Amino acid sequence: MSDPVIAGGSPVRKDYLIFGSPDIRQPEIDEVVAALKSGWIGTGPRTTAFEDAFRQYSGSRFARAVNSCTAALHLTLLLADLKEGDEVITTPMTFAATANAILHARGRPVFVDCEWPTGLIDPGRIEAAITPRTRVILPIHLAGRACEMEAICDLAQRRGLLVISDAAHAIETRYKNRSVGAIGDAACFSFYVTKNVTTGEGGMITTEKSEWSNMVEVLALHGQSRGAWKRYSDDGFKRYEVVAPGYKYNMTDMQASLGLHQLARVEESLRQREDIWARYDRAFKDLPLLTPAPPQKGTRHARHLYQVLLDTARLCVSRDEFQNALHRENIGSGVHYVSIHLQEYYRRTFGFKAEDFPNALKISERTLSLPLSPKLSDEDVNDVVAAMRKLCSYYVARRSHAK
């Protein structure tokens, strides 16, 4: 096997393989052009059509489109009516937006450790973290794997708490034959550029509560009365009322134009990612790393992120050094995530120490996400495999020579 670039060798590929490059096809492009020609590029009929399509796909009673999953989390936590200092239990193994939204809604994030190696919130640790100030349990379906929603919802019902899911990675995720978007009080989805369905930027709130659905429509567009976006329709101008101090969180028809076609082929895309996932599993089974655990019985994994956990002891290298070496091979990758309790603001504000959440710390130091997209060609996948095998061989050999 040839030397890696960091040891003077040549990269596995000439052009750079971007991590998370979106799979945009002609139907999306045509729909965006049609929206531009229609003159209606803000919130309008295509956004409504996308909401309806997502509602049907998720099996939820209501679906409301917004401009990001962060906005979705913020609005649902506002609807939970948190008072200053009310607590929201979640796990630190997530993106900062989860905890930031809790703070924006006047709440206080209370972390419990995640499970090893999945990174999902450990349901066995939640009850011990409940206090008289607890109002919400916020599970995160990390990488597309479903949390143990039955245990979480049973606990929430018994203790009088709300359940709001961070489902940013979980568009296709099913738990006991139900979309995670139809479980609990609300779920928040992301259509960011790297997601399985992308609108560039965008999000969706699903809920079974009609009053929450109605208020999301109001709060997402400056607090204007429901249907205010229709005031410039062909039916003539309609006066609206500002009924709450809302936000500028609405999705546009430009974004929805992408989403309509992305969602229409989401199951086809899932099958393609499953094929790549299986190829990675076979190729990496003998390497000094841990591949993703299979989905739990009775669930469906959305296959959003293919995360490996590097055996940094056997490789004699840090995750960051390994990722840089992979970059030098012209293979892009991601880190999902460095735990929130390790981030400077949360350390300073809440006094967290690295060892407070040992599983989250362990994952933070080892996790690496590899390219996973229906856009990848067979050659792209082969290059990822070749680069990973090359680097693992190199670092294992270095460890042996160092003894």
C-alpha positions as CSV (number, residue, x, y, z in Angstrom):
1,M,0.0,0.0,0.0
2,S,1.3,3.4,-0.9
3,D,2.3,6.0,1.6
4,P,-0.2,8.7,2.6
5,V,0.3,12.3,1.6
6,I,1.5,13.2,5.1
7,A,4.4,10.7,4.6
8,G,5.3,12.0,1.1
9,G,2.9,9.8,-0.9
10,S,0.2,10.8,-3.4
11,P,-3.5,11.4,-2.6
12,V,-6.0,8.7,-3.4
13,R,-7.8,11.1,-5.7
14,K,-7.0,14.3,-7.6
15,D,-10.2,16.3,-7.1
16,Y,-11.5,17.0,-3.6
17,L,-14.5,14.9,-2.4
18,I,-16.7,17.4,-0.5
19,F,-18.4,16.1,2.6
20,G,-22.1,16.6,2.5
21,S,-22.4,18.0,-1.0
22,P,-26.1,18.2,-1.8
23,D,-27.7,16.0,-4.5
24,I,-29.6,18.6,-6.5
25,R,-31.2,17.4,-9.7
26,Q,-33.0,18.9,-12.6
27,P,-36.6,18.8,-11.2
28,E,-35.5,21.0,-8.3
29,I,-33.8,23.5,-10.6
30,D,-36.9,23.6,-12.8
31,E,-39.1,24.2,-9.8
32,V,-36.9,27.1,-8.6
33,V,-37.1,28.6,-12.1
34,A,-40.8,28.3,-12.1
35,A,-41.1,30.0,-8.7
36,L,-38.9,32.8,-10.0
37,K,-41.1,33.2,-13.1
38,S,-44.3,33.1,-11.0
39,G,-43.2,36.2,-9.1
40,W,-44.0,34.5,-5.8
41,I,-40.7,33.7,-4.2
42,G,-41.5,34.5,-0.5
43,T,-43.8,32.4,1.6
44,G,-46.6,31.2,-0.6
45,P,-48.3,28.2,-2.3
46,R,-45.2,26.1,-2.7
47,T,-44.4,26.4,1.0
48,T,-47.9,25.3,1.8
49,A,-47.6,22.4,-0.6
50,F,-44.3,21.4,1.0
51,E,-45.9,21.5,4.5
52,D,-48.7,19.3,3.3
53,A,-46.3,16.8,1.7
54,F,-44.2,16.6,4.8
55,R,-47.2,16.2,7.0
56,Q,-48.3,13.2,5.0
57,Y,-44.8,11.7,4.9
58,S,-44.4,12.0,8.6
59,G,-47.9,10.9,9.6
60,S,-48.2,13.9,11.9
61,R,-51.4,15.9,12.3
62,F,-49.7,19.2,11.5
63,A,-46.5,20.4,9.8
64,R,-45.2,24.0,9.7
65,A,-42.2,25.1,7.7
66,V,-39.7,27.6,9.0
67,N,-36.3,28.8,7.9
68,S,-34.1,26.5,10.0
69,C,-34.2,23.7,12.6
70,T,-32.8,26.2,15.1
71,A,-35.9,28.4,14.5
72,A,-38.1,25.2,14.9
73,L,-36.5,24.4,18.2
74,H,-36.8,28.0,19.5
75,L,-40.5,28.3,18.6
76,T,-41.5,24.9,20.1
77,L,-39.6,25.7,23.3
78,L,-41.4,29.1,23.4
79,L,-44.7,27.2,23.0
80,A,-43.7,25.1,26.0
81,D,-44.1,28.3,27.9
82,L,-40.8,28.1,29.8
83,K,-40.3,30.6,32.6
84,E,-36.9,32.0,33.4
85,G,-34.7,29.2,34.7
86,D,-37.1,26.3,33.8
87,E,-35.1,23.2,32.9
88,V,-34.9,21.2,29.7
89,I,-33.2,17.8,29.9
90,T,-31.1,16.8,26.9
91,T,-27.7,15.4,26.1
92,P,-24.6,17.3,25.3
93,M,-23.8,15.1,22.3
94,T,-25.5,17.4,19.8
95,F,-24.9,20.6,17.8
96,A,-24.8,23.8,19.8
97,A,-28.2,24.9,18.3
98,T,-30.0,22.5,20.6
99,A,-28.7,24.1,23.8
100,N,-28.7,27.6,22.4
101,A,-32.4,27.4,21.6
102,I,-33.1,26.4,25.2
103,L,-31.3,29.5,26.4
104,H,-33.1,31.7,23.8
105,A,-36.4,30.4,25.2
106,R,-35.4,31.5,28.7
107,G,-34.7,27.9,29.8
108,R,-31.7,26.2,31.3
109,P,-30.2,23.1,29.6
110,V,-29.7,20.2,32.0
111,F,-27.4,17.6,30.4
112,V,-27.4,13.8,31.0
113,D,-24.8,11.6,29.5
114,C,-25.3,9.8,26.2
115,E,-25.0,6.1,25.6
116,W,-21.8,4.5,24.3
117,P,-21.4,4.1,21.4
118,T,-24.6,5.4,19.8
119,G,-24.4,9.0,21.3
120,L,-28.1,8.9,22.1
121,I,-29.5,10.2,25.3
122,D,-29.4,7.5,28.0
123,P,-33.0,7.1,29.1
124,G,-31.9,5.4,32.3
125,R,-30.2,8.7,33.5
126,I,-33.1,11.1,32.8
127,E,-35.3,10.6,35.9
128,A,-32.4,11.3,38.3
129,A,-32.0,14.7,36.5
130,I,-35.6,15.8,37.0
131,T,-36.2,18.6,39.5
132,P,-39.3,20.7,40.3
133,R,-38.1,23.1,37.6
134,T,-38.0,20.5,34.8
135,R,-40.5,21.2,32.0
136,V,-39.2,19.4,28.9
137,I,-37.3,16.3,27.8
138,L,-35.5,17.0,24.5
139,P,-34.1,13.8,22.9
140,I,-31.8,14.0,19.9
141,H,-32.0,11.4,17.1
142,L,-28.3,11.6,16.4
143,A,-27.2,10.6,12.9
144,G,-30.7,9.3,12.1
145,R,-30.9,6.7,14.9
146,A,-34.1,6.7,16.9
147,C,-34.0,7.3,20.7
148,E,-35.9,5.0,23.0
149,M,-39.0,7.1,22.7
150,E,-41.4,4.7,24.5
151,A,-39.3,4.9,27.7
152,I,-38.9,8.7,27.3
153,C,-42.6,9.4,26.6
154,D,-43.7,7.1,29.4
155,L,-41.4,8.9,31.9
156,A,-42.6,12.3,30.6
157,Q,-46.3,11.4,31.0
158,R,-45.7,10.0,34.5
159,R,-43.9,13.2,35.5
160,G,-46.1,15.7,33.6
161,L,-43.4,16.8,31.2
162,L,-43.4,17.7,27.5
163,V,-41.3,15.8,24.9
164,I,-39.8,17.8,22.0
165,S,-37.5,15.9,19.7
166,D,-34.5,17.3,17.9
167,A,-35.0,15.4,14.7
168,A,-32.6,17.4,12.5
169,H,-31.0,14.1,11.3
170,A,-34.2,12.0,11.3
171,I,-36.5,12.7,8.4
172,E,-36.8,9.0,7.5
173,T,-36.4,7.7,11.1
174,R,-39.1,5.4,12.4
175,Y,-39.7,4.1,15.9
176,K,-42.1,1.1,16.1
177,N,-43.5,1.9,12.7
178,R,-44.1,5.5,13.4
179,S,-42.2,8.5,12.3
180,V,-40.4,10.3,15.1
181,G,-42.3,13.3,13.8
182,A,-45.5,11.9,15.1
183,I,-44.3,11.0,18.6
184,G,-44.3,13.3,21.6
185,D,-45.5,16.9,21.6
186,A,-43.4,18.2,18.7
187,A,-40.4,17.3,16.6
188,C,-38.0,19.7,14.8
189,F,-36.4,18.8,11.4
190,S,-33.6,20.3,9.4
191,F,-33.3,20.9,5.7
192,Y,-29.8,22.4,5.9
193,V,-27.5,21.8,2.9
194,T,-26.0,18.6,4.2
195,K,-29.3,17.0,5.2
196,N,-31.1,14.1,3.5
197,V,-33.7,16.5,2.3
198,T,-32.3,20.0,1.7
199,T,-33.8,23.4,1.0
200,G,-30.4,25.1,1.4
201,E,-31.6,26.4,4.8
202,G,-34.9,25.4,6.3
203,G,-36.7,23.5,9.0
204,M,-40.1,21.9,9.9
205,I,-42.1,21.5,13.0
206,T,-44.5,18.6,13.3
207,T,-46.9,18.3,16.1
208,E,-50.2,16.7,17.1
209,K,-51.4,20.0,18.8
210,S,-53.6,22.2,16.7
211,E,-53.0,25.2,19.0
212,W,-49.2,24.8,18.6
213,S,-49.5,24.5,14.8
214,N,-51.6,27.7,14.7
215,M,-49.1,29.6,16.9
216,V,-46.1,28.5,14.9
217,E,-47.7,30.1,11.8
218,V,-48.2,33.3,13.7
219,L,-44.9,33.5,15.5
220,A,-42.8,32.6,12.4
221,L,-44.0,35.6,10.5
222,H,-43.7,38.6,12.8
223,G,-46.7,37.6,15.0
224,Q,-49.1,38.4,12.2
225,S,-52.5,36.8,12.2
226,R,-52.8,33.4,10.5
227,G,-52.6,33.4,6.8
228,A,-51.0,36.8,6.6
229,W,-48.7,35.8,3.8
230,K,-51.8,35.5,1.6
231,R,-52.6,39.2,1.9
232,Y,-51.1,39.9,-1.6
233,S,-52.8,37.0,-3.3
234,D,-55.0,37.2,-6.4
235,D,-58.0,37.6,-4.1
236,G,-56.8,41.1,-3.3
237,F,-55.2,42.7,-0.3
238,K,-56.3,41.5,3.1
239,R,-55.7,43.4,6.3
240,Y,-53.8,41.5,9.0
241,E,-53.3,42.0,12.7
242,V,-50.1,41.6,14.8
243,V,-51.3,39.4,17.6
244,A,-47.9,38.5,19.1
245,P,-44.3,39.8,19.1
246,G,-43.2,37.2,16.5
247,Y,-40.0,36.5,14.6
248,K,-38.8,36.3,10.9
249,Y,-38.6,32.5,10.8
250,N,-40.8,31.8,7.7
251,M,-39.7,29.5,4.9
252,T,-39.8,30.9,1.3
253,D,-41.2,29.4,-1.8
254,M,-37.7,29.4,-3.2
255,Q,-36.6,27.0,-0.4
256,A,-39.8,24.9,-0.7
257,S,-39.2,24.5,-4.4
258,L,-36.2,22.4,-3.6
259,G,-37.9,20.6,-0.8
260,L,-40.9,19.4,-2.8
261,H,-38.7,17.3,-5.1
262,Q,-36.1,16.3,-2.5
263,L,-38.9,14.9,-0.4
264,A,-40.5,13.1,-3.4
265,R,-37.4,10.9,-3.8
266,V,-36.4,10.6,-0.1
267,E,-37.0,6.8,0.0
268,E,-35.0,6.3,-3.2
269,S,-32.2,8.3,-1.7
270,L,-32.4,6.3,1.6
271,R,-31.9,3.1,-0.3
272,Q,-28.8,4.5,-2.1
273,R,-27.3,5.5,1.3
274,E,-28.1,2.1,2.7
275,D,-26.1,0.5,-0.1
276,I,-23.1,2.8,0.6
277,W,-23.5,2.2,4.4
278,A,-23.3,-1.6,3.8
279,R,-20.2,-1.2,1.6
280,Y,-18.5,0.8,4.3
281,D,-19.4,-1.8,6.9
282,R,-17.8,-4.6,4.9
283,A,-14.7,-2.6,4.1
284,F,-14.0,-1.4,7.6
285,K,-14.8,-4.4,9.7
286,D,-11.1,-5.3,10.2
287,L,-9.9,-1.8,10.9
288,P,-9.0,-0.3,14.3
289,L,-12.3,1.6,14.5
290,L,-15.9,1.0,15.6
291,T,-18.5,1.1,12.8
292,P,-22.1,2.2,13.6
293,A,-24.2,-0.3,15.5
294,P,-27.1,-1.7,13.6
295,P,-30.5,-0.1,14.1
296,Q,-32.5,-1.2,17.1
297,K,-35.2,-3.8,16.5
298,G,-38.4,-2.1,15.5
299,T,-36.8,1.1,14.3
300,R,-35.5,2.5,11.0
301,H,-32.3,4.4,10.8
302,A,-32.4,7.5,8.5
303,R,-28.7,6.9,7.5
304,H,-27.9,10.5,7.8
305,L,-24.4,10.2,9.1
306,Y,-21.9,7.3,8.8
307,Q,-19.9,7.8,12.0
308,V,-16.9,5.8,12.9
309,L,-15.2,5.8,16.3
310,L,-11.5,5.7,15.9
311,D,-9.5,3.4,18.2
312,T,-7.0,6.2,18.8
313,A,-4.9,4.0,21.1
314,R,-4.3,1.4,18.5
315,L,-3.8,4.0,15.8
316,C,-1.5,6.1,17.9
317,V,-3.0,9.3,16.5
318,S,-5.7,11.8,17.6
319,R,-9.0,12.1,15.7
320,D,-8.0,15.6,14.6
321,E,-4.7,14.5,13.2
322,F,-6.4,11.6,11.4
323,Q,-9.0,13.9,9.9
324,N,-6.3,16.2,8.7
325,A,-4.5,13.3,7.1
326,L,-7.8,12.3,5.4
327,H,-8.2,15.8,4.1
328,R,-4.7,15.6,2.6
329,E,-6.0,12.6,0.7
330,N,-8.7,14.8,-0.8
331,I,-11.5,13.2,1.2
332,G,-13.8,15.5,3.2
333,S,-15.2,14.4,6.5
334,G,-17.1,15.8,9.5
335,V,-17.1,15.7,13.3
336,H,-20.6,15.1,14.9
337,Y,-20.0,16.4,17.5
338,V,-17.6,17.8,20.0
339,S,-19.9,17.7,23.0
340,I,-21.5,21.0,24.1
341,H,-20.2,20.6,27.6
342,L,-16.6,21.0,26.2
343,Q,-17.5,24.2,24.4
344,E,-16.0,27.4,25.8
345,Y,-19.3,29.3,26.5
346,Y,-20.9,26.3,28.3
347,R,-17.8,25.6,30.3
348,R,-17.5,29.2,31.4
349,T,-21.3,29.7,32.1
350,F,-22.2,26.4,33.7
351,G,-18.8,25.3,35.1
352,F,-18.8,22.0,33.2
353,K,-15.7,19.8,33.4
354,A,-14.7,17.4,30.6
355,E,-15.2,14.3,32.9
356,D,-18.8,15.3,33.8
357,F,-20.1,13.3,30.8
358,P,-17.6,10.5,30.1
359,N,-19.4,8.9,27.2
360,A,-19.9,12.2,25.5
361,L,-16.2,13.0,26.0
362,K,-15.1,9.7,24.7
363,I,-17.2,10.1,21.5
364,S,-16.1,13.7,21.1
365,E,-12.5,12.5,20.9
366,R,-13.0,9.7,18.5
367,T,-16.0,10.4,16.2
368,L,-15.5,11.0,12.4
369,S,-18.3,11.2,9.8
370,L,-17.5,10.0,6.3
371,P,-19.2,11.0,3.0
372,L,-22.6,9.5,2.6
373,S,-24.8,10.7,-0.2
374,P,-26.7,9.4,-3.2
375,K,-24.6,11.8,-5.1
376,L,-21.5,9.6,-4.5
377,S,-20.3,7.4,-7.4
378,D,-18.9,3.9,-7.0
379,E,-15.4,5.5,-7.5
380,D,-16.1,8.0,-4.8
381,V,-17.0,5.3,-2.3
382,N,-13.9,3.3,-3.4
383,D,-11.7,6.3,-2.8
384,V,-13.1,6.8,0.8
385,V,-12.5,3.2,1.5
386,A,-8.9,3.3,0.1
387,A,-8.0,6.4,2.0
388,M,-9.3,5.0,5.3
389,R,-7.5,1.7,4.8
390,K,-4.3,3.5,3.8
391,L,-4.3,5.8,6.8
392,C,-5.3,3.0,9.3
393,S,-2.4,0.9,8.0
394,Y,0.0,3.7,8.2
395,Y,-0.9,4.7,11.8
396,V,-0.9,1.1,13.0
397,A,2.5,0.6,11.6
398,R,3.8,3.8,13.2
399,R,2.6,2.6,16.5
400,S,4.4,-0.7,16.1
401,H,7.6,1.0,15.1
402,A,7.3,3.3,18.1
403,K,7.4,0.3,20.6
